[in-house]
Amino acid sequence: MNKMKLTLAVFFTFGFSVNLMAVPEGAFSTLMVQAKDVNKYIDYMKNNTETFEALGASDAGVCVTRAGNNYPGEMFVWSAFSNLEGALAMVEAYDPFNPDPAYKRLRRVKYTSVFKPLKDNPILPQNTFERLWRIKLNNETAFTDKMITLEDYKIEKDKDLGVFAPVGGGVHETGMFHFRAIFNTGKEAGKALDGFYAGASYASIWAEAQEYVDEIVTETIELCQVIYSAK
């Protein structure tokens, strides 16, 4: 395969057509699970971080679905890497369906996926209140640009917006992008939403972005926290 064909093959493998020069570094692996006891599972991982360390994750955390659940104990574990090389190496090295026996007692694995951030999305050290949309986009570059503009409105002081493209999403994630609105608390998120319905100036930016959204597949609320950092 010549260089041009290889470049095209890599490009189309990802299934999205973003401006590659504008995409930031980083990648995330995710493990969707049903926890038998959410707090017990989280505590166990906090006290046993060897797996994250061994696999080279820079950070790891959890997001617990608190509204819009598909089942009780719905949550996922994420691991952050500096690039897709690290995230996909983890897929090769770690089989969550054949874990340490302790994990079998704590949770049931649903599926795994990897995500590439399409805009800067720093990892916040504190607990966060996050609203997640799984969406189908017809122009992910234009949508992401709108979210960068929306973020500049600083609806809340520490608000952050993330847009993520799936890699290896399977029937659960393929063709769907994740959009996250991240706040410190539910009160802050509610205040921003109240402003939207009251006709705040940033509402028009969100309305304009809907031109690039073909479908909202799901919309949930999650409580997230960092449970490991290599720093």
Legacy VTK file of the C-alpha trace (Angstrom):
# vtk DataFile Version 3.0
C-alpha trace
ASCII
DATASET POLYDATA
POINTS 231 float
0.000 0.000 0.000
1.504 3.352 -1.004
1.626 6.362 1.299
-1.476 8.037 -0.164
-3.608 4.888 0.125
-2.408 4.327 3.682
-3.299 7.889 4.646
-6.800 7.537 3.193
-7.295 4.173 4.888
-6.402 5.597 8.276
-8.663 8.608 7.697
-11.748 6.634 6.725
-11.207 4.106 9.494
-12.227 6.763 12.001
-15.488 7.481 10.207
-15.481 11.253 10.717
-14.270 14.200 8.671
-12.967 16.751 11.117
-10.223 19.278 10.490
-7.376 17.077 11.686
-5.078 20.041 12.284
-7.529 21.391 14.887
-8.060 18.181 16.853
-6.285 18.199 20.233
-4.117 15.431 21.617
-5.476 12.753 23.919
-7.845 9.789 23.955
-10.049 7.943 26.414
-10.888 4.288 26.856
-14.242 3.574 28.489
-15.688 0.523 30.220
-19.482 0.542 30.563
-20.643 -1.564 33.492
-23.521 -2.387 35.797
-22.237 -2.147 39.353
-23.789 -4.304 42.052
-22.829 -1.671 44.651
-21.630 1.566 43.031
-19.835 2.988 46.059
-18.147 -0.301 46.915
-16.917 -0.680 43.338
-15.533 2.866 43.245
-13.817 2.458 46.611
-12.204 -0.785 45.463
-10.749 0.883 42.365
-9.478 3.846 44.392
-7.596 1.448 46.638
-6.340 -0.781 43.806
-4.945 1.456 41.064
-2.296 -0.990 39.825
-4.177 -1.728 36.591
-4.382 1.952 35.590
-0.701 2.330 36.413
0.383 -0.766 34.492
-1.558 0.248 31.394
-0.026 3.727 31.329
-3.132 5.813 31.940
-2.427 9.421 32.887
-5.726 9.646 34.780
-8.770 7.497 35.398
-12.218 8.108 36.767
-15.845 7.100 36.876
-19.156 8.564 35.774
-22.310 7.264 37.463
-25.601 7.775 35.605
-28.075 9.441 37.972
-30.889 10.411 35.574
-31.981 8.742 32.358
-30.668 5.357 33.515
-31.164 2.267 31.389
-30.619 0.018 34.428
-29.697 0.304 38.122
-25.970 0.687 38.805
-25.300 2.159 35.354
-21.849 3.745 35.186
-18.583 3.676 33.300
-14.882 3.748 34.094
-12.674 5.934 31.909
-8.919 5.943 31.419
-7.125 8.914 29.847
-4.102 8.683 27.549
-1.965 11.228 25.746
-2.886 9.711 22.387
-4.849 6.959 20.627
-1.704 4.840 20.591
-1.968 4.445 24.351
-5.741 3.988 24.415
-5.731 1.278 21.746
-2.738 -0.424 23.353
-4.886 -0.732 26.492
-7.608 -2.443 24.444
-5.030 -4.980 23.344
-3.488 -5.469 26.792
-6.545 -5.556 29.065
-9.546 -7.883 28.702
-12.337 -6.650 31.009
-14.346 -9.799 30.359
-11.613 -11.871 31.985
-10.698 -9.768 35.036
-9.397 -10.392 38.506
-12.072 -12.376 40.419
-12.664 -9.409 42.724
-14.041 -7.386 39.824
-16.443 -10.144 38.824
-18.043 -9.809 42.238
-18.391 -6.042 41.925
-19.717 -5.392 38.433
-20.993 -6.783 35.165
-19.292 -5.496 32.004
-21.623 -4.224 29.283
-19.181 -3.061 26.588
-16.026 -1.051 25.964
-15.201 1.788 23.578
-12.513 4.385 22.880
-13.141 8.099 22.296
-11.160 10.876 20.658
-11.799 14.443 21.924
-12.509 16.872 19.090
-11.877 19.956 21.247
-9.786 20.679 24.326
-11.428 19.090 27.342
-9.183 19.317 30.417
-9.619 16.761 33.185
-11.061 18.547 36.197
-9.725 17.339 39.555
-12.949 17.910 41.472
-16.231 16.002 41.286
-18.387 17.166 38.383
-22.037 17.204 37.375
-22.269 16.300 33.677
-25.069 16.214 31.147
-24.340 13.809 28.299
-25.953 13.749 24.883
-25.307 10.872 22.462
-25.921 12.502 19.092
-25.685 11.836 15.370
-24.038 14.717 13.526
-23.985 15.677 9.856
-21.043 18.058 10.325
-18.959 17.379 13.424
-16.461 20.156 12.632
-19.152 22.829 12.467
-20.866 21.495 15.593
-17.591 21.468 17.524
-16.832 25.028 16.423
-20.234 26.121 17.731
-19.510 24.458 21.071
-16.200 26.327 21.295
-18.142 29.558 20.726
-20.763 28.546 23.293
-18.071 27.764 25.851
-16.689 31.285 25.443
-19.948 32.675 26.823
-18.889 31.361 30.269
-22.425 30.490 31.344
-20.898 29.406 34.623
-17.351 30.168 35.775
-16.055 26.590 35.558
-18.291 25.283 32.800
-16.606 23.061 30.228
-17.968 21.496 27.042
-16.629 18.323 25.426
-17.192 16.705 22.033
-15.924 13.154 21.495
-15.814 10.818 18.476
-16.068 7.031 19.013
-13.407 4.550 17.938
-14.458 0.901 18.089
-17.942 1.841 19.263
-19.798 -1.283 18.127
-23.602 -1.261 18.002
-23.711 0.974 21.079
-21.621 3.954 19.966
-20.738 3.764 16.253
-22.033 6.792 14.391
-22.763 8.650 17.620
-20.760 11.496 19.080
-20.720 12.332 22.768
-21.392 15.908 23.793
-20.833 16.761 27.468
-21.788 19.889 29.381
-19.669 19.785 32.547
-20.394 21.760 35.725
-19.238 21.683 39.331
-22.747 21.069 40.670
-26.289 20.350 39.617
-27.255 23.809 40.875
-24.867 25.411 38.383
-26.201 23.229 35.569
-29.771 24.117 36.471
-28.954 27.829 36.541
-27.494 27.604 33.017
-30.585 25.727 31.805
-32.915 28.252 33.446
-31.044 30.959 31.556
-31.478 29.069 28.299
-35.255 28.826 28.730
-35.396 32.476 29.764
-33.822 33.481 26.445
-30.236 34.170 27.489
-27.895 35.254 24.685
-26.107 31.892 24.589
-29.377 30.115 23.735
-29.065 31.300 20.123
-25.657 29.596 19.771
-27.134 26.263 20.890
-30.080 26.753 18.511
-27.717 27.427 15.588
-25.738 24.264 16.411
-28.867 22.107 15.968
-28.451 22.503 12.204
-25.612 19.978 12.487
-27.484 17.495 14.695
-29.445 14.788 12.881
-30.626 12.965 15.984
-30.339 13.009 19.773
-30.164 9.314 20.640
-29.966 9.563 24.436
-29.574 12.288 27.047
-28.486 11.516 30.603
-27.079 13.117 33.748
-23.934 11.734 35.361
-21.910 12.383 38.496
-18.204 12.014 37.706
-14.971 11.935 39.672
-11.264 11.251 39.170
-10.109 8.119 41.040
-6.490 7.894 39.808
-3.820 10.265 38.573
-0.243 9.421 37.603
0.891 12.954 38.519
LINES 1 232
231 0 1 2 3 4 5 6 7 8 9 10 11 12 13 14 15 16 17 18 19 20 21 22 23 24 25 26 27 28 29 30 31 32 33 34 35 36 37 38 39 40 41 42 43 44 45 46 47 48 49 50 51 52 53 54 55 56 57 58 59 60 61 62 63 64 65 66 67 68 69 70 71 72 73 74 75 76 77 78 79 80 81 82 83 84 85 86 87 88 89 90 91 92 93 94 95 96 97 98 99 100 101 102 103 104 105 106 107 108 109 110 111 112 113 114 115 116 117 118 119 120 121 122 123 124 125 126 127 128 129 130 131 132 133 134 135 136 137 138 139 140 141 142 143 144 145 146 147 148 149 150 151 152 153 154 155 156 157 158 159 160 161 162 163 164 165 166 167 168 169 170 171 172 173 174 175 176 177 178 179 180 181 182 183 184 185 186 187 188 189 190 191 192 193 194 195 196 197 198 199 200 201 202 203 204 205 206 207 208 209 210 211 212 213 214 215 216 217 218 219 220 221 222 223 224 225 226 227 228 229 230
